[in-house]
Amino acid sequence: MKSMSNYNDLVNVEELGNKKTEFNEERGDVCFYCKDCKKIVEVERPNPTGYVFVCKECGGKNIAIGTKEGIKDAYRIK
Ligand SMILES: [Zn+2]
């Protein structure tokens, strides 16, 4: 059974504060931001059923997940 809003569990961009993050899967544009590299990166997902993501660039797990627009807004990426 496929939950219709699994991705809500993945949003951990706490810097967004009180602003409600609308995470609409249909918008696509899911991306991963490494807080250590301070940029959008590709990630490994060592446990396919888990919510752990590892930055391919630095190997860190300090990854925020969200829509591209949400992350750009939160981290002021141009
Ligand atoms: Zn990184």
N, CA, C, O and the ligand as a Tripos MOL2 file, in Angstrom:
@<TRIPOS>MOLECULE
protein
  313   311    79     0     0
PROTEIN
NO_CHARGES

@<TRIPOS>ATOM
      1 N           0.8500   -1.1990    0.0000 N.3       1 MET1
      2 CA          0.0000    0.0000    0.0000 C.3       1 MET1
      3 C           0.8770    1.2380    0.0000 C.2       1 MET1
      4 O           1.8060    1.3720    0.7970 O.2       1 MET1
      5 N           0.5650    2.1130   -0.8930 N.am      2 LYS2
      6 CA          1.3820    3.3120   -1.0300 C.3       2 LYS2
      7 C           0.6620    4.4900   -0.3870 C.2       2 LYS2
      8 O          -0.4180    4.8980   -0.8140 O.2       2 LYS2
      9 N           1.2830    5.0100    0.6280 N.am      3 SER3
     10 CA          0.6860    6.1810    1.2730 C.3       3 SER3
     11 C           0.7340    7.3730    0.3390 C.2       3 SER3
     12 O           1.6830    7.5370   -0.4280 O.2       3 SER3
     13 N          -0.2750    8.1890    0.4070 N.am      4 MET4
     14 CA         -0.3140    9.3170   -0.5230 C.3       4 MET4
     15 C           0.5290   10.4850   -0.0480 C.2       4 MET4
     16 O           0.7570   11.4290   -0.8050 O.2       4 MET4
     17 N           0.9890   10.4390    1.1720 N.am      5 SER5
     18 CA          1.7560   11.5890    1.6370 C.3       5 SER5
     19 C           2.9720   11.1630    2.4440 C.2       5 SER5
     20 O           3.3080   11.7670    3.4630 O.2       5 SER5
     21 N           3.6150   10.1220    1.9700 N.am      6 ASN6
     22 CA          4.8380    9.6690    2.6280 C.3       6 ASN6
     23 C           5.8590   10.7690    2.7990 C.2       6 ASN6
     24 O           6.5630   10.8310    3.8070 O.2       6 ASN6
     25 N           5.9330   11.6290    1.8180 N.am      7 TYR7
     26 CA          7.0080   12.6100    1.8030 C.3       7 TYR7
     27 C           6.8830   13.6160    2.9360 C.2       7 TYR7
     28 O           7.8570   14.2830    3.2860 O.2       7 TYR7
     29 N           5.7120   13.7270    3.5020 N.am      8 ASN8
     30 CA          5.5900   14.6390    4.6320 C.3       8 ASN8
     31 C           6.5430   14.2660    5.7400 C.2       8 ASN8
     32 O           7.0320   15.1300    6.4680 O.2       8 ASN8
     33 N           6.8060   12.9860    5.8680 N.am      9 ASP9
     34 CA          7.6980   12.5210    6.9220 C.3       9 ASP9
     35 C           9.1440   12.8990    6.6550 C.2       9 ASP9
     36 O           9.9860   12.8610    7.5520 O.2       9 ASP9
     37 N           9.4180   13.2590    5.4270 N.am     10 LEU10
     38 CA         10.8050   13.5160    5.0560 C.3      10 LEU10
     39 C          11.2010   14.9700    5.2220 C.2      10 LEU10
     40 O          12.3880   15.2990    5.2290 O.2      10 LEU10
     41 N          10.2310   15.8210    5.3540 N.am     11 VAL11
     42 CA         10.5650   17.2340    5.4270 C.3      11 VAL11
     43 C          11.1490   17.5470    6.7990 C.2      11 VAL11
     44 O          10.4690   17.4730    7.8220 O.2      11 VAL11
     45 N          12.3980   17.8910    6.7850 N.am     12 ASN12
     46 CA         13.0390   18.2120    8.0610 C.3      12 ASN12
     47 C          13.8090   19.5140    7.9700 C.2      12 ASN12
     48 O          14.8790   19.6670    8.5590 O.2      12 ASN12
     49 N          13.2620   20.4240    7.2420 N.am     13 VAL13
     50 CA         13.9060   21.7180    7.0890 C.3      13 VAL13
     51 C          13.4390   22.5910    8.2460 C.2      13 VAL13
     52 O          12.5630   23.4420    8.0920 O.2      13 VAL13
     53 N          14.0350   22.3610    9.3920 N.am     14 GLU14
     54 CA         13.5390   23.0280   10.5850 C.3      14 GLU14
     55 C          13.7650   24.5320   10.5310 C.2      14 GLU14
     56 O          13.1150   25.2970   11.2430 O.2      14 GLU14
     57 N          14.6970   24.9440    9.6760 N.am     15 GLU15
     58 CA         14.9510   26.3690    9.5420 C.3      15 GLU15
     59 C          13.7530   27.1210    8.9880 C.2      15 GLU15
     60 O          13.6900   28.3470    9.0820 O.2      15 GLU15
     61 N          12.8230   26.4110    8.4240 N.am     16 LEU16
     62 CA         11.6260   27.0710    7.9200 C.3      16 LEU16
     63 C          10.7720   27.6100    9.0600 C.2      16 LEU16
     64 O           9.8730   28.4230    8.8460 O.2      16 LEU16
     65 N          11.0610   27.1530   10.2610 N.am     17 GLY17
     66 CA         10.3540   27.6700   11.4190 C.3      17 GLY17
     67 C           8.8750   27.3720   11.3620 C.2      17 GLY17
     68 O           8.4680   26.2470   11.0700 O.2      17 GLY17
     69 N           8.0980   28.3480   11.6330 N.am     18 ASN18
     70 CA          6.6590   28.1340   11.7270 C.3      18 ASN18
     71 C           5.9880   28.0640   10.3700 C.2      18 ASN18
     72 O           4.8300   27.6650   10.2430 O.2      18 ASN18
     73 N           6.7320   28.4550    9.3770 N.am     19 LYS19
     74 CA          6.1220   28.4530    8.0540 C.3      19 LYS19
     75 C           5.7830   27.0300    7.6500 C.2      19 LYS19
     76 O           6.6530   26.1630    7.5790 O.2      19 LYS19
     77 N           4.5470   26.8120    7.3970 N.am     20 LYS20
     78 CA          4.0890   25.4790    7.0100 C.3      20 LYS20
     79 C           4.6350   25.1330    5.6310 C.2      20 LYS20
     80 O           4.4360   25.8640    4.6610 O.2      20 LYS20
     81 N           5.3150   24.0230    5.5720 N.am     21 THR21
     82 CA          5.8700   23.6050    4.2980 C.3      21 THR21
     83 C           4.8510   22.7660    3.5460 C.2      21 THR21
     84 O           4.4430   21.6940    3.9910 O.2      21 THR21
     85 N           4.4670   23.2700    2.4320 N.am     22 GLU22
     86 CA          3.5900   22.4790    1.5890 C.3      22 GLU22
     87 C           4.4620   21.5700    0.7390 C.2      22 GLU22
     88 O           5.2260   22.0210   -0.1140 O.2      22 GLU22
     89 N           4.3300   20.3240    0.9880 N.am     23 PHE23
     90 CA          5.1780   19.3900    0.2660 C.3      23 PHE23
     91 C           4.3030   18.5330   -0.6170 C.2      23 PHE23
     92 O           3.7870   17.4950   -0.2030 O.2      23 PHE23
     93 N           4.1510   18.9820   -1.8140 N.am     24 ASN24
     94 CA          3.2590   18.3140   -2.7360 C.3      24 ASN24
     95 C           4.0580   17.4290   -3.6820 C.2      24 ASN24
     96 O           4.8200   17.9150   -4.5180 O.2      24 ASN24
     97 N           3.8780   16.1600   -3.5380 N.am     25 GLU25
     98 CA          4.6480   15.2080   -4.3420 C.3      25 GLU25
     99 C           4.4710   15.4560   -5.8310 C.2      25 GLU25
    100 O           5.3860   15.2330   -6.6240 O.2      25 GLU25
    101 N           3.3090   15.9080   -6.1930 N.am     26 GLU26
    102 CA          3.0370   16.1080   -7.6160 C.3      26 GLU26
    103 C           3.8290   17.2830   -8.1920 C.2      26 GLU26
    104 O           3.9890   17.3970   -9.4070 O.2      26 GLU26
    105 N           4.3080   18.1280   -7.3320 N.am     27 ARG27
    106 CA          5.1330   19.2240   -7.8250 C.3      27 ARG27
    107 C           6.4930   18.7330   -8.2920 C.2      27 ARG27
    108 O           7.2070   19.4320   -9.0110 O.2      27 ARG27
    109 N           6.8410   17.5280   -7.8780 N.am     28 GLY28
    110 CA          8.1740   17.0280   -8.2160 C.3      28 GLY28
    111 C           9.2220   17.8320   -7.4960 C.2      28 GLY28
    112 O           8.9910   18.3200   -6.3900 O.2      28 GLY28
    113 N          10.3750   17.9720   -8.1190 N.am     29 ASP29
    114 CA         11.3990   18.8630   -7.5850 C.3      29 ASP29
    115 C          11.8120   18.5290   -6.1580 C.2      29 ASP29
    116 O          12.1310   19.4290   -5.3810 O.2      29 ASP29
    117 N          11.8080   17.2630   -5.8080 N.am     30 VAL30
    118 CA         12.3470   16.8980   -4.5080 C.3      30 VAL30
    119 C          13.8570   16.9900   -4.5840 C.2      30 VAL30
    120 O          14.4720   16.4310   -5.4920 O.2      30 VAL30
    121 N          14.4460   17.6800   -3.6520 N.am     31 CYS31
    122 CA         15.8870   17.7320   -3.6740 C.3      31 CYS31
    123 C          16.4410   17.7010   -2.2570 C.2      31 CYS31
    124 O          15.7120   17.8410   -1.2740 O.2      31 CYS31
    125 N          17.7240   17.5180   -2.1880 N.am     32 PHE32
    126 CA         18.4110   17.2890   -0.9220 C.3      32 PHE32
    127 C          19.4700   18.3610   -0.7340 C.2      32 PHE32
    128 O          20.2750   18.6360   -1.6240 O.2      32 PHE32
    129 N          19.4460   18.9500    0.4340 N.am     33 TYR33
    130 CA         20.3880   20.0270    0.7250 C.3      33 TYR33
    131 C          21.2990   19.5760    1.8510 C.2      33 TYR33
    132 O          20.8390   19.1980    2.9290 O.2      33 TYR33
    133 N          22.5930   19.6210    1.5890 N.am     34 CYS34
    134 CA         23.5450   19.2550    2.6300 C.3      34 CYS34
    135 C          23.8890   20.5090    3.4140 C.2      34 CYS34
    136 O          24.3870   21.4870    2.8560 O.2      34 CYS34
    137 N          23.6200   20.4710    4.7050 N.am     35 LYS35
    138 CA         23.8740   21.6430    5.5430 C.3      35 LYS35
    139 C          25.3670   21.8340    5.7760 C.2      35 LYS35
    140 O          25.8040   22.9170    6.1650 O.2      35 LYS35
    141 N          26.1420   20.7930    5.5400 N.am     36 ASP36
    142 CA         27.5980   20.9140    5.6830 C.3      36 ASP36
    143 C          28.2230   21.4760    4.4030 C.2      36 ASP36
    144 O          29.0640   22.3730    4.4550 O.2      36 ASP36
    145 N          27.8040   20.9440    3.2680 N.am     37 CYS37
    146 CA         28.3200   21.4530    1.9940 C.3      37 CYS37
    147 C          27.6440   22.7670    1.6220 C.2      37 CYS37
    148 O          28.1360   23.5160    0.7770 O.2      37 CYS37
    149 N          26.5150   23.0350    2.2600 N.am     38 LYS38
    150 CA         25.7610   24.2650    1.9900 C.3      38 LYS38
    151 C          25.3510   24.3690    0.5250 C.2      38 LYS38
    152 O          25.4500   25.4240   -0.1000 O.2      38 LYS38
    153 N          24.8970   23.2650    0.0130 N.am     39 LYS39
    154 CA         24.3660   23.2770   -1.3480 C.3      39 LYS39
    155 C          23.5000   22.0550   -1.5680 C.2      39 LYS39
    156 O          23.4730   21.1270   -0.7600 O.2      39 LYS39
    157 N          22.7980   22.0810   -2.6760 N.am     40 ILE40
    158 CA         21.9840   20.9320   -3.0480 C.3      40 ILE40
    159 C          22.8950   19.8390   -3.5730 C.2      40 ILE40
    160 O          23.7230   20.0750   -4.4530 O.2      40 ILE40
    161 N          22.7380   18.6480   -3.0300 N.am     41 VAL41
    162 CA         23.6520   17.5580   -3.3600 C.3      41 VAL41
    163 C          22.8660   16.3060   -3.7480 C.2      41 VAL41
    164 O          21.6540   16.2170   -3.5490 O.2      41 VAL41
    165 N          23.5860   15.3640   -4.2960 N.am     42 GLU42
    166 CA         23.0390   14.0310   -4.4910 C.3      42 GLU42
    167 C          23.2900   13.2530   -3.2140 C.2      42 GLU42
    168 O          24.2680   13.4920   -2.5060 O.2      42 GLU42
    169 N          22.3950   12.3160   -2.9280 N.am     43 VAL43
    170 CA         22.5270   11.5660   -1.6900 C.3      43 VAL43
    171 C          22.4610   10.0750   -1.9460 C.2      43 VAL43
    172 O          21.9190    9.6130   -2.9500 O.2      43 VAL43
    173 N          23.0210    9.3490   -1.0210 N.am     44 GLU44
    174 CA         22.8530    7.9010   -0.9710 C.3      44 GLU44
    175 C          21.7800    7.6110    0.0660 C.2      44 GLU44
    176 O          21.6080    8.3500    1.0350 O.2      44 GLU44
    177 N          21.0690    6.5280   -0.1600 N.am     45 ARG45
    178 CA         20.0770    6.1020    0.8220 C.3      45 ARG45
    179 C          20.4310    4.6910    1.2500 C.2      45 ARG45
    180 O          19.9580    3.7170    0.6650 O.2      45 ARG45
    181 N          21.2690    4.5870    2.2760 N.am     46 PRO46
    182 CA         21.7990    3.2660    2.6420 C.3      46 PRO46
    183 C          20.7230    2.2800    3.0500 C.2      46 PRO46
    184 O          20.8530    1.0810    2.8010 O.2      46 PRO46
    185 N          19.6770    2.7630    3.6650 N.am     47 ASN47
    186 CA         18.5900    1.8800    4.0490 C.3      47 ASN47
    187 C          17.3500    2.2670    3.2590 C.2      47 ASN47
    188 O          16.7340    3.2960    3.5340 O.2      47 ASN47
    189 N          16.9780    1.4470    2.2770 N.am     48 PRO48
    190 CA         15.8900    1.8110    1.3600 C.3      48 PRO48
    191 C          14.5640    2.0590    2.0740 C.2      48 PRO48
    192 O          13.7030    2.7770    1.5650 O.2      48 PRO48
    193 N          14.4060    1.4750    3.2330 N.am     49 THR49
    194 CA         13.1440    1.6610    3.9390 C.3      49 THR49
    195 C          13.2500    2.7390    5.0040 C.2      49 THR49
    196 O          12.2610    3.0820    5.6540 O.2      49 THR49
    197 N          14.4380    3.2660    5.1780 N.am     50 GLY50
    198 CA         14.6250    4.2590    6.2270 C.3      50 GLY50
    199 C          14.6800    5.6580    5.6810 C.2      50 GLY50
    200 O          14.6260    5.8780    4.4710 O.2      50 GLY50
    201 N          14.7880    6.5960    6.5870 N.am     51 TYR51
    202 CA         14.8110    8.0000    6.1980 C.3      51 TYR51
    203 C          16.1940    8.5890    6.4240 C.2      51 TYR51
    204 O          16.3430    9.7610    6.7700 O.2      51 TYR51
    205 N          17.2000    7.7510    6.2210 N.am     52 VAL52
    206 CA         18.5590    8.2360    6.3830 C.3      52 VAL52
    207 C          19.1410    8.5110    5.0050 C.2      52 VAL52
    208 O          19.1200    7.6540    4.1220 O.2      52 VAL52
    209 N          19.6590    9.7150    4.8400 N.am     53 PHE53
    210 CA         20.2750   10.0730    3.5720 C.3      53 PHE53
    211 C          21.6980   10.5390    3.8380 C.2      53 PHE53
    212 O          21.9620   11.2470    4.8100 O.2      53 PHE53
    213 N          22.6000   10.1380    2.9730 N.am     54 VAL54
    214 CA         24.0010   10.4690    3.1550 C.3      54 VAL54
    215 C          24.4730   11.2830    1.9550 C.2      54 VAL54
    216 O          24.2880   10.8930    0.8020 O.2      54 VAL54
    217 N          25.0810   12.4100    2.2540 N.am     55 CYS55
    218 CA         25.5980   13.2760    1.2070 C.3      55 CYS55
    219 C          26.6980   12.5710    0.4310 C.2      55 CYS55
    220 O          27.6290   12.0220    1.0190 O.2      55 CYS55
    221 N          26.5870   12.5890   -0.8880 N.am     56 LYS56
    222 CA         27.6080   11.9320   -1.7040 C.3      56 LYS56
    223 C          28.8980   12.7330   -1.7310 C.2      56 LYS56
    224 O          29.9550   12.2060   -2.0770 O.2      56 LYS56
    225 N          28.8150   13.9850   -1.3720 N.am     57 GLU57
    226 CA         30.0040   14.8290   -1.4580 C.3      57 GLU57
    227 C          30.8610   14.7460   -0.2060 C.2      57 GLU57
    228 O          32.0830   14.6350   -0.2960 O.2      57 GLU57
    229 N          30.2230   14.8000    0.9710 N.am     58 CYS58
    230 CA         31.0080   14.8230    2.2050 C.3      58 CYS58
    231 C          30.7360   13.6170    3.0890 C.2      58 CYS58
    232 O          31.4080   13.4310    4.1030 O.2      58 CYS58
    233 N          29.7620   12.7960    2.7190 N.am     59 GLY59
    234 CA         29.4740   11.6140    3.5140 C.3      59 GLY59
    235 C          28.6960   11.9090    4.7790 C.2      59 GLY59
    236 O          28.4840   11.0190    5.6020 O.2      59 GLY59
    237 N          28.2680   13.1520    4.9400 N.am     60 GLY60
    238 CA         27.5310   13.5250    6.1450 C.3      60 GLY60
    239 C          26.0510   13.2040    6.0250 C.2      60 GLY60
    240 O          25.5320   12.9460    4.9390 O.2      60 GLY60
    241 N          25.3940   13.2290    7.1670 N.am     61 LYS61
    242 CA         23.9560   12.9390    7.1890 C.3      61 LYS61
    243 C          23.1540   14.1770    7.5610 C.2      61 LYS61
    244 O          21.9970   14.0840    7.9710 O.2      61 LYS61
    245 N          23.7670   15.3010    7.4150 N.am     62 ASN62
    246 CA         23.1070   16.5550    7.7750 C.3      62 ASN62
    247 C          22.3180   17.0690    6.5790 C.2      62 ASN62
    248 O          22.6070   18.1260    6.0190 O.2      62 ASN62
    249 N          21.3090   16.2810    6.2060 N.am     63 ILE63
    250 CA         20.6090   16.5060    4.9540 C.3      63 ILE63
    251 C          19.2020   17.0190    5.2220 C.2      63 ILE63
    252 O          18.4540   16.4480    6.0150 O.2      63 ILE63
    253 N          18.8660   18.0830    4.5580 N.am     64 ALA64
    254 CA         17.4940   18.5660    4.5830 C.3      64 ALA64
    255 C          16.8260   18.1880    3.2720 C.2      64 ALA64
    256 O          17.4320   18.2350    2.2020 O.2      64 ALA64
    257 N          15.5650   17.8130    3.3870 N.am     65 ILE65
    258 CA         14.8480   17.3420    2.2090 C.3      65 ILE65
    259 C          13.6230   18.2060    1.9920 C.2      65 ILE65
    260 O          12.8820   18.5060    2.9290 O.2      65 ILE65
    261 N          13.4230   18.5930    0.7790 N.am     66 GLY66
    262 CA         12.2310   19.3880    0.5050 C.3      66 GLY66
    263 C          12.0890   19.6290   -0.9730 C.2      66 GLY66
    264 O          12.8250   19.0710   -1.7870 O.2      66 GLY66
    265 N          11.1450   20.4570   -1.3080 N.am     67 THR67
    266 CA         11.0450   20.8560   -2.6980 C.3      67 THR67
    267 C          12.1780   21.8100   -3.0060 C.2      67 THR67
    268 O          12.7240   22.4660   -2.1190 O.2      67 THR67
    269 N          12.5120   21.8740   -4.2600 N.am     68 LYS68
    270 CA         13.5910   22.7690   -4.6600 C.3      68 LYS68
    271 C          13.2580   24.2040   -4.2620 C.2      68 LYS68
    272 O          14.1170   24.9380   -3.7730 O.2      68 LYS68
    273 N          12.0320   24.5880   -4.4720 N.am     69 GLU69
    274 CA         11.6380   25.9540   -4.1320 C.3      69 GLU69
    275 C          11.7160   26.1850   -2.6280 C.2      69 GLU69
    276 O          12.1620   27.2400   -2.1770 O.2      69 GLU69
    277 N          11.2850   25.2050   -1.8650 N.am     70 GLY70
    278 CA         11.3000   25.3420   -0.4100 C.3      70 GLY70
    279 C          12.7040   25.4660    0.1200 C.2      70 GLY70
    280 O          12.9700   26.2720    1.0120 O.2      70 GLY70
    281 N          13.6000   24.6780   -0.4180 N.am     71 ILE71
    282 CA         14.9910   24.7010    0.0360 C.3      71 ILE71
    283 C          15.6730   25.9770   -0.4140 C.2      71 ILE71
    284 O          16.4400   26.5750    0.3400 O.2      71 ILE71
    285 N          15.4010   26.3890   -1.6190 N.am     72 LYS72
    286 CA         15.9860   27.6450   -2.0910 C.3      72 LYS72
    287 C          15.5500   28.7950   -1.1930 C.2      72 LYS72
    288 O          16.3320   29.6850   -0.8550 O.2      72 LYS72
    289 N          14.3080   28.7460   -0.8290 N.am     73 ASP73
    290 CA         13.7610   29.8080    0.0110 C.3      73 ASP73
    291 C          14.4050   29.7600    1.3990 C.2      73 ASP73
    292 O          14.7780   30.7930    1.9560 O.2      73 ASP73
    293 N          14.5270   28.5740    1.9380 N.am     74 ALA74
    294 CA         15.0370   28.4390    3.2980 C.3      74 ALA74
    295 C          16.5180   28.7650    3.3760 C.2      74 ALA74
    296 O          16.9800   29.3400    4.3620 O.2      74 ALA74
    297 N          17.2540   28.4050    2.3520 N.am     75 TYR75
    298 CA         18.7070   28.5380    2.4230 C.3      75 TYR75
    299 C          19.2430   29.6300    1.4940 C.2      75 TYR75
    300 O          20.4520   29.8150    1.3540 O.2      75 TYR75
    301 N          18.3190   30.3360    0.8730 N.am     76 ARG76
    302 CA         18.7120   31.4810    0.0380 C.3      76 ARG76
    303 C          19.7240   31.0740   -1.0350 C.2      76 ARG76
    304 O          20.7640   31.7060   -1.2170 O.2      76 ARG76
    305 N          19.3840   30.0130   -1.7230 N.am     77 ILE77
    306 CA         20.2140   29.5930   -2.8580 C.3      77 ILE77
    307 C          19.7250   30.3410   -4.0830 C.2      77 ILE77
    308 O          18.5220   30.4600   -4.3170 O.2      77 ILE77
    309 N          20.6360   30.8240   -4.8330 N.am     78 LYS78
    310 CA         20.2030   31.5350   -6.0370 C.3      78 LYS78
    311 C          20.1310   30.5950   -7.2490 C.2      78 LYS78
    312 O          19.7830   31.0300   -8.3470 O.2      78 LYS78
    313 ZN         27.7420   17.2940    2.1870 Zn       79 ZN79
@<TRIPOS>BOND
     1     1     2 1
     2     2     3 1
     3     3     4 2
     4     3     5 am
     5     5     6 1
     6     6     7 1
     7     7     8 2
     8     7     9 am
     9     9    10 1
    10    10    11 1
    11    11    12 2
    12    11    13 am
    13    13    14 1
    14    14    15 1
    15    15    16 2
    16    15    17 am
    17    17    18 1
    18    18    19 1
    19    19    20 2
    20    19    21 am
    21    21    22 1
    22    22    23 1
    23    23    24 2
    24    23    25 am
    25    25    26 1
    26    26    27 1
    27    27    28 2
    28    27    29 am
    29    29    30 1
    30    30    31 1
    31    31    32 2
    32    31    33 am
    33    33    34 1
    34    34    35 1
    35    35    36 2
    36    35    37 am
    37    37    38 1
    38    38    39 1
    39    39    40 2
    40    39    41 am
    41    41    42 1
    42    42    43 1
    43    43    44 2
    44    43    45 am
    45    45    46 1
    46    46    47 1
    47    47    48 2
    48    47    49 am
    49    49    50 1
    50    50    51 1
    51    51    52 2
    52    51    53 am
    53    53    54 1
    54    54    55 1
    55    55    56 2
    56    55    57 am
    57    57    58 1
    58    58    59 1
    59    59    60 2
    60    59    61 am
    61    61    62 1
    62    62    63 1
    63    63    64 2
    64    63    65 am
    65    65    66 1
    66    66    67 1
    67    67    68 2
    68    67    69 am
    69    69    70 1
    70    70    71 1
    71    71    72 2
    72    71    73 am
    73    73    74 1
    74    74    75 1
    75    75    76 2
    76    75    77 am
    77    77    78 1
    78    78    79 1
    79    79    80 2
    80    79    81 am
    81    81    82 1
    82    82    83 1
    83    83    84 2
    84    83    85 am
    85    85    86 1
    86    86    87 1
    87    87    88 2
    88    87    89 am
    89    89    90 1
    90    90    91 1
    91    91    92 2
    92    91    93 am
    93    93    94 1
    94    94    95 1
    95    95    96 2
    96    95    97 am
    97    97    98 1
    98    98    99 1
    99    99   100 2
   100    99   101 am
   101   101   102 1
   102   102   103 1
   103   103   104 2
   104   103   105 am
   105   105   106 1
   106   106   107 1
   107   107   108 2
   108   107   109 am
   109   109   110 1
   110   110   111 1
   111   111   112 2
   112   111   113 am
   113   113   114 1
   114   114   115 1
   115   115   116 2
   116   115   117 am
   117   117   118 1
   118   118   119 1
   119   119   120 2
   120   119   121 am
   121   121   122 1
   122   122   123 1
   123   123   124 2
   124   123   125 am
   125   125   126 1
   126   126   127 1
   127   127   128 2
   128   127   129 am
   129   129   130 1
   130   130   131 1
   131   131   132 2
   132   131   133 am
   133   133   134 1
   134   134   135 1
   135   135   136 2
   136   135   137 am
   137   137   138 1
   138   138   139 1
   139   139   140 2
   140   139   141 am
   141   141   142 1
   142   142   143 1
   143   143   144 2
   144   143   145 am
   145   145   146 1
   146   146   147 1
   147   147   148 2
   148   147   149 am
   149   149   150 1
   150   150   151 1
   151   151   152 2
   152   151   153 am
   153   153   154 1
   154   154   155 1
   155   155   156 2
   156   155   157 am
   157   157   158 1
   158   158   159 1
   159   159   160 2
   160   159   161 am
   161   161   162 1
   162   162   163 1
   163   163   164 2
   164   163   165 am
   165   165   166 1
   166   166   167 1
   167   167   168 2
   168   167   169 am
   169   169   170 1
   170   170   171 1
   171   171   172 2
   172   171   173 am
   173   173   174 1
   174   174   175 1
   175   175   176 2
   176   175   177 am
   177   177   178 1
   178   178   179 1
   179   179   180 2
   180   179   181 am
   181   181   182 1
   182   182   183 1
   183   183   184 2
   184   183   185 am
   185   185   186 1
   186   186   187 1
   187   187   188 2
   188   187   189 am
   189   189   190 1
   190   190   191 1
   191   191   192 2
   192   191   193 am
   193   193   194 1
   194   194   195 1
   195   195   196 2
   196   195   197 am
   197   197   198 1
   198   198   199 1
   199   199   200 2
   200   199   201 am
   201   201   202 1
   202   202   203 1
   203   203   204 2
   204   203   205 am
   205   205   206 1
   206   206   207 1
   207   207   208 2
   208   207   209 am
   209   209   210 1
   210   210   211 1
   211   211   212 2
   212   211   213 am
   213   213   214 1
   214   214   215 1
   215   215   216 2
   216   215   217 am
   217   217   218 1
   218   218   219 1
   219   219   220 2
   220   219   221 am
   221   221   222 1
   222   222   223 1
   223   223   224 2
   224   223   225 am
   225   225   226 1
   226   226   227 1
   227   227   228 2
   228   227   229 am
   229   229   230 1
   230   230   231 1
   231   231   232 2
   232   231   233 am
   233   233   234 1
   234   234   235 1
   235   235   236 2
   236   235   237 am
   237   237   238 1
   238   238   239 1
   239   239   240 2
   240   239   241 am
   241   241   242 1
   242   242   243 1
   243   243   244 2
   244   243   245 am
   245   245   246 1
   246   246   247 1
   247   247   248 2
   248   247   249 am
   249   249   250 1
   250   250   251 1
   251   251   252 2
   252   251   253 am
   253   253   254 1
   254   254   255 1
   255   255   256 2
   256   255   257 am
   257   257   258 1
   258   258   259 1
   259   259   260 2
   260   259   261 am
   261   261   262 1
   262   262   263 1
   263   263   264 2
   264   263   265 am
   265   265   266 1
   266   266   267 1
   267   267   268 2
   268   267   269 am
   269   269   270 1
   270   270   271 1
   271   271   272 2
   272   271   273 am
   273   273   274 1
   274   274   275 1
   275   275   276 2
   276   275   277 am
   277   277   278 1
   278   278   279 1
   279   279   280 2
   280   279   281 am
   281   281   282 1
   282   282   283 1
   283   283   284 2
   284   283   285 am
   285   285   286 1
   286   286   287 1
   287   287   288 2
   288   287   289 am
   289   289   290 1
   290   290   291 1
   291   291   292 2
   292   291   293 am
   293   293   294 1
   294   294   295 1
   295   295   296 2
   296   295   297 am
   297   297   298 1
   298   298   299 1
   299   299   300 2
   300   299   301 am
   301   301   302 1
   302   302   303 1
   303   303   304 2
   304   303   305 am
   305   305   306 1
   306   306   307 1
   307   307   308 2
   308   307   309 am
   309   309   310 1
   310   310   311 1
   311   311   312 2
@<TRIPOS>SUBSTRUCTURE
     1 MET1         2 RESIDUE 1 A MET
     2 LYS2         6 RESIDUE 1 A LYS
     3 SER3        10 RESIDUE 1 A SER
     4 MET4        14 RESIDUE 1 A MET
     5 SER5        18 RESIDUE 1 A SER
     6 ASN6        22 RESIDUE 1 A ASN
     7 TYR7        26 RESIDUE 1 A TYR
     8 ASN8        30 RESIDUE 1 A ASN
     9 ASP9        34 RESIDUE 1 A ASP
    10 LEU10       38 RESIDUE 1 A LEU
    11 VAL11       42 RESIDUE 1 A VAL
    12 ASN12       46 RESIDUE 1 A ASN
    13 VAL13       50 RESIDUE 1 A VAL
    14 GLU14       54 RESIDUE 1 A GLU
    15 GLU15       58 RESIDUE 1 A GLU
    16 LEU16       62 RESIDUE 1 A LEU
    17 GLY17       66 RESIDUE 1 A GLY
    18 ASN18       70 RESIDUE 1 A ASN
    19 LYS19       74 RESIDUE 1 A LYS
    20 LYS20       78 RESIDUE 1 A LYS
    21 THR21       82 RESIDUE 1 A THR
    22 GLU22       86 RESIDUE 1 A GLU
    23 PHE23       90 RESIDUE 1 A PHE
    24 ASN24       94 RESIDUE 1 A ASN
    25 GLU25       98 RESIDUE 1 A GLU
    26 GLU26      102 RESIDUE 1 A GLU
    27 ARG27      106 RESIDUE 1 A ARG
    28 GLY28      110 RESIDUE 1 A GLY
    29 ASP29      114 RESIDUE 1 A ASP
    30 VAL30      118 RESIDUE 1 A VAL
    31 CYS31      122 RESIDUE 1 A CYS
    32 PHE32      126 RESIDUE 1 A PHE
    33 TYR33      130 RESIDUE 1 A TYR
    34 CYS34      134 RESIDUE 1 A CYS
    35 LYS35      138 RESIDUE 1 A LYS
    36 ASP36      142 RESIDUE 1 A ASP
    37 CYS37      146 RESIDUE 1 A CYS
    38 LYS38      150 RESIDUE 1 A LYS
    39 LYS39      154 RESIDUE 1 A LYS
    40 ILE40      158 RESIDUE 1 A ILE
    41 VAL41      162 RESIDUE 1 A VAL
    42 GLU42      166 RESIDUE 1 A GLU
    43 VAL43      170 RESIDUE 1 A VAL
    44 GLU44      174 RESIDUE 1 A GLU
    45 ARG45      178 RESIDUE 1 A ARG
    46 PRO46      182 RESIDUE 1 A PRO
    47 ASN47      186 RESIDUE 1 A ASN
    48 PRO48      190 RESIDUE 1 A PRO
    49 THR49      194 RESIDUE 1 A THR
    50 GLY50      198 RESIDUE 1 A GLY
    51 TYR51      202 RESIDUE 1 A TYR
    52 VAL52      206 RESIDUE 1 A VAL
    53 PHE53      210 RESIDUE 1 A PHE
    54 VAL54      214 RESIDUE 1 A VAL
    55 CYS55      218 RESIDUE 1 A CYS
    56 LYS56      222 RESIDUE 1 A LYS
    57 GLU57      226 RESIDUE 1 A GLU
    58 CYS58      230 RESIDUE 1 A CYS
    59 GLY59      234 RESIDUE 1 A GLY
    60 GLY60      238 RESIDUE 1 A GLY
    61 LYS61      242 RESIDUE 1 A LYS
    62 ASN62      246 RESIDUE 1 A ASN
    63 ILE63      250 RESIDUE 1 A ILE
    64 ALA64      254 RESIDUE 1 A ALA
    65 ILE65      258 RESIDUE 1 A ILE
    66 GLY66      262 RESIDUE 1 A GLY
    67 THR67      266 RESIDUE 1 A THR
    68 LYS68      270 RESIDUE 1 A LYS
    69 GLU69      274 RESIDUE 1 A GLU
    70 GLY70      278 RESIDUE 1 A GLY
    71 ILE71      282 RESIDUE 1 A ILE
    72 LYS72      286 RESIDUE 1 A LYS
    73 ASP73      290 RESIDUE 1 A ASP
    74 ALA74      294 RESIDUE 1 A ALA
    75 TYR75      298 RESIDUE 1 A TYR
    76 ARG76      302 RESIDUE 1 A ARG
    77 ILE77      306 RESIDUE 1 A ILE
    78 LYS78      310 RESIDUE 1 A LYS
    79 ZN79       313 GROUP 0 **** ****
